[in-house]
Amino acid sequence: MTAMHGKVCIVTGATSGIGLQTALRLAAMGADLVLVGRDPARGDAALALLKRDAPQASVVMHHADLARMDHVRELGEKLAALPRIDVLINNVGAAFWRRQTTAYGLERTFALNHLSYFLLTALLRPRLVASAPARIVNVASEAHRGASIDFDDLMGERRYNGLTAYSRSKLCNILFTRELARRLSGTGVTANCLHPGFVASRIGDNNEILIGLGFAIAKRLFAISPERGAETSLYLATSAEVADKSGGYYEKCALATASARACDDAAALRLWRESARITGIAD
């Protein structure tokens, strides 16, 4: 990994888990951090930890619920005013066992796990291109395998299953990355995505007691640490080995093969256009 002194790195979902460990490692490498989290209390705790472990680091925290597109827009407008952006790590995500909708009627898993990536990246794209070489890193998951996208029911109104919705959102992350990389070709900005592993993060903790307990037991038995889960995000954000690589899906700091549905360029384009329509972004 290369030194990151003077590099401006944005990390969403940065108040715990993979995001916080990514921020801690980037701070230790000299990066200037712009962090995003939903909960002010966890944000304060994250800042205190960063101040203790990397007192020399420049760190700014923004609070936003990225399932709400109005919050994403407000955040995007603020961050687009930064002098430069060298790395954008879209890391926020959650799994909702029961169907929930945002204030604007969007299904929460799709809104948070995919549309926040899409809209925030679109709003910051001009600044990223102006800062090139720059990198976009999207945290996806092996959970995408077996998933498919029903473009006639993106919000899960006709049928909903929490695990299916989560898997579909991770498939969206990979398809979004493919189409984004295609559109960024020649700009000096790369876009890659990754599977971090099954990580002992806060995933699933937001659900009802029995479901949350099931997630907790699974994490205790099978999950890796957030420190290990952050390794591939850091690799894609900092390594010279991938400086010119774009559109890839990575696992354990190595290029991996995504599912056949995740490699469908026609589906990637259709998802892009549907996401642009929903968020009001010009295609």
C-alpha positions in Angstrom: 0.0 0.0 0.0 1.1 3.5 -0.8 1.4 6.5 1.6 -1.8 8.6 1.6 -0.4 11.9 2.9 -2.5 14.7 1.6 -5.1 12.4 0.0 -8.7 13.3 0.8 -10.7 10.1 1.5 -14.5 9.9 2.0 -15.8 6.9 3.9 -19.5 6.3 4.4 -20.8 4.0 7.2 -17.6 5.0 9.1 -18.8 5.0 12.7 -18.4 1.2 13.3 -17.3 -2.1 11.8 -15.5 -2.1 8.4 -15.9 1.6 7.9 -14.4 2.6 11.1 -11.4 0.2 10.7 -10.9 1.5 7.1 -10.9 5.1 8.5 -8.4 4.2 11.3 -6.0 2.6 8.8 -6.3 5.4 6.3 -5.6 7.9 9.1 -2.5 6.0 10.1 -1.3 6.2 6.5 -1.6 10.0 6.5 -5.0 10.6 4.7 -7.3 13.5 5.4 -10.6 11.9 6.3 -14.2 12.9 5.6 -16.4 10.4 7.4 -20.2 9.9 7.2 -22.4 8.2 9.8 -26.0 8.2 10.8 -25.8 8.2 14.6 -24.2 11.2 16.4 -23.2 9.2 19.5 -21.4 6.6 17.5 -19.9 9.4 15.4 -18.5 11.1 18.6 -17.1 7.7 19.7 -15.4 7.2 16.4 -13.9 10.6 16.4 -12.5 10.0 20.0 -11.0 6.7 18.8 -9.4 8.4 15.8 -8.1 11.2 17.9 -6.5 8.7 20.3 -5.0 6.4 17.7 -4.1 8.9 15.0 -3.8 12.3 16.7 -2.1 13.8 13.7 -5.0 13.0 11.3 -7.4 15.5 9.8 -10.9 14.2 10.4 -14.3 15.7 9.7 -17.5 13.8 10.5 -20.9 14.4 8.7 -24.1 12.9 10.0 -26.7 11.7 7.5 -29.3 8.9 7.1 -28.2 7.7 3.6 -31.4 5.8 3.1 -33.0 9.2 2.6 -32.2 10.7 -0.8 -32.7 14.2 0.5 -29.9 13.6 3.1 -27.7 12.1 0.4 -28.3 15.2 -1.8 -27.5 17.6 1.1 -24.4 15.6 1.9 -23.3 15.5 -1.7 -23.6 19.2 -2.1 -21.4 19.8 1.0 -18.7 17.3 -0.1 -18.7 18.5 -3.7 -17.3 21.8 -2.4 -14.2 20.1 -1.1 -11.0 21.2 -2.9 -10.4 17.7 -4.0 -11.5 14.1 -3.5 -9.0 11.3 -4.0 -10.9 8.3 -2.7 -14.6 7.7 -2.2 -15.5 4.5 -0.3 -19.2 3.6 -0.4 -19.4 1.3 2.6 -22.7 2.0 4.3 -25.2 -0.9 4.4 -27.7 -2.8 6.4 -30.1 -5.8 6.3 -33.8 -5.3 7.2 -35.7 -8.4 7.9 -39.1 -6.8 7.6 -39.9 -4.4 4.7 -39.5 -0.7 5.6 -39.9 2.4 3.5 -38.3 5.8 3.8 -40.2 9.1 4.1 -40.2 9.2 0.2 -41.6 5.7 -0.2 -38.4 3.9 -1.2 -37.7 0.4 0.1 -35.1 0.9 2.8 -32.6 -1.9 1.8 -32.5 -0.8 -1.9 -32.3 2.9 -0.9 -29.5 2.5 1.6 -27.4 -0.2 0.1 -27.7 0.8 -3.6 -29.3 4.2 -4.2 -27.0 5.9 -1.7 -24.0 4.6 -3.6 -25.5 5.7 -6.9 -26.6 9.2 -5.9 -23.6 10.2 -3.8 -21.2 9.0 -6.5 -23.1 11.0 -9.1 -23.0 14.1 -7.0 -19.3 13.8 -6.4 -18.3 12.6 -9.8 -17.2 16.0 -11.2 -15.0 16.6 -8.2 -13.5 13.1 -8.4 -12.7 13.6 -12.1 -11.2 17.0 -11.4 -9.0 15.4 -8.8 -7.8 12.5 -11.0 -6.2 10.1 -10.5 -8.9 9.1 -8.0 -10.6 6.0 -6.9 -14.1 4.8 -6.1 -14.5 1.7 -3.9 -17.9 0.0 -3.5 -18.4 -2.5 -0.7 -20.5 -5.4 -2.1 -20.7 -9.0 -1.0 -20.7 -12.7 -1.9 -24.3 -12.5 -0.8 -25.0 -11.4 -4.4 -24.7 -15.0 -5.7 -28.1 -16.4 -6.5 -29.8 -13.0 -6.5 -31.6 -11.5 -9.5 -33.3 -8.2 -10.1 -37.0 -7.8 -10.8 -37.0 -4.5 -12.5 -40.8 -4.4 -12.3 -40.7 -4.6 -8.5 -37.5 -2.8 -7.4 -39.1 -1.7 -4.1 -40.3 -5.2 -3.1 -44.0 -4.1 -3.0 -45.4 -7.4 -4.4 -43.1 -9.7 -2.5 -40.4 -9.1 0.1 -37.9 -11.2 1.9 -35.2 -9.6 4.0 -32.3 -11.8 2.9 -33.4 -11.7 -0.8 -33.6 -7.9 -0.6 -30.1 -7.7 0.9 -28.6 -10.1 -1.7 -30.3 -8.1 -4.5 -28.8 -4.9 -3.2 -25.3 -6.4 -3.2 -25.9 -7.6 -6.8 -26.8 -4.0 -7.6 -23.5 -2.8 -6.1 -21.5 -5.0 -8.6 -23.7 -4.0 -11.6 -23.4 -0.4 -10.6 -19.6 -0.6 -10.4 -19.4 -2.2 -13.9 -21.5 0.5 -15.6 -19.7 3.2 -13.5 -16.3 2.0 -14.6 -17.4 2.0 -18.2 -18.6 5.6 -18.0 -15.5 6.7 -16.2 -13.1 5.2 -18.8 -10.5 7.6 -19.8 -11.1 10.1 -16.9 -8.4 8.8 -14.6 -11.0 7.7 -12.0 -11.3 4.0 -11.3 -14.3 2.1 -9.8 -14.0 -1.3 -8.2 -16.1 -3.3 -5.7 -15.3 -6.1 -3.2 -16.5 -8.8 -0.9 -15.2 -8.0 2.6 -16.0 -11.4 4.1 -18.6 -12.2 6.7 -17.6 -9.6 9.2 -18.5 -9.2 12.9 -20.0 -5.7 12.3 -23.4 -4.2 13.2 -25.1 -6.0 10.3 -28.4 -7.3 11.4 -28.4 -5.6 14.8 -31.2 -3.3 13.7 -33.8 -6.1 13.5 -36.2 -7.5 16.0 -34.8 -9.5 19.0 -35.0 -13.0 17.6 -33.6 -12.0 14.2 -30.9 -9.9 15.8 -30.0 -12.8 18.1 -29.6 -15.1 15.1 -27.3 -12.6 13.4 -25.3 -12.2 16.6 -24.8 -16.0 17.0 -23.8 -16.4 13.4 -21.2 -13.6 13.7 -19.9 -15.0 16.9 -19.4 -18.4 15.3 -18.3 -17.6 11.8 -17.4 -14.0 11.3 -14.0 -12.4 10.8 -12.9 -9.2 12.6 -13.7 -5.8 11.2 -9.9 -5.2 10.9 -9.7 -8.2 8.5 -12.9 -7.1 6.7 -11.4 -3.7 5.9 -8.3 -5.1 4.2 -9.7 -5.3 0.6 -11.3 -1.9 0.9 -7.9 -0.5 1.9 -6.2 -2.5 -0.9 -8.5 -1.0 -3.6 -8.2 2.5 -2.1 -4.4 2.6 -1.8 -2.5 -0.1 -3.6 -0.4 0.8 -6.6 -1.2 -2.7 -8.0 -4.7 -1.6 -8.8 -4.0 2.1 -9.7 -5.1 1.5 -13.3 -7.6 -1.3 -12.7 -11.3 -0.6 -13.0 -14.6 -2.5 -13.1 -13.4 -5.4 -11.0 -14.8 -7.5 -8.2 -12.3 -8.3 -5.5 -12.0 -10.7 -2.5 -9.1 -11.1 -0.1 -7.1 -8.4 -2.1 -7.3 -10.3 -5.3 -9.5 -10.2 -8.4 -12.4 -12.6 -8.1 -15.2 -13.8 -10.4 -18.7 -12.5 -9.7 -21.8 -14.4 -10.6 -23.0 -14.5 -14.2 -25.9 -12.1 -13.4 -23.4 -9.7 -11.9 -21.5 -9.6 -15.2 -24.6 -8.8 -17.3 -23.8 -5.4 -19.0 -27.4 -5.0 -20.2 -28.7 -5.4 -16.7 -26.1 -3.0 -15.4 -27.2 -0.3 -17.9 -30.9 -0.9 -17.1 -30.2 -0.6 -13.4 -28.3 2.6 -14.0 -31.2 4.1 -16.0 -33.7 3.1 -13.4 -31.6 4.5 -10.6 -31.1 7.7 -12.4 -34.9 8.0 -12.9 -35.6 7.3 -9.2 -33.0 9.8 -7.9 -33.6 12.4 -10.6 -30.0 12.3 -11.9 -29.5 12.9 -15.6 -28.5 9.6 -17.3 
